[in-house]
């Protein structure tokens, strides 16, 4: 058993391995496989197969910089997607304030509603911008 472990460790030396994007594509391929089994649709099976192959290609790749850049892009998109849902619930409930993003640093700024056109100063970068509340 130790001999097999040593062989696998030697094979994976210098390879990229599994990251967040690879884990996501593995889970997505598993979900598509389950959907294809339930529905009997071959398109879901094909999508699952493509996701599985790409995740293994990424895992065994030796181009660390390319795989790292792909993973960073995925994490950026994931953060934007989850951030949209995370902050939106609180903003929808808040009837007394408007929320704006600073055009300079993208910081979220909360200002009172009903004040008309006002100049807003970002607390993070001190950039001033004008918005209507």
Secondary structure, 3 states (H helix, E strand, C coil): CHHHHHHHHHHHCCCCCCCHHHHHHHHHHHHHHHHHHHHCCHHHHHHHHHHHHHHHHHHCCCCHHHHHHHHHHHHHHHHHHHHHHHHHHHHHHCCCEEEEECCCCCCEEEEECCCCEEEEECCCCCCEEEEEC
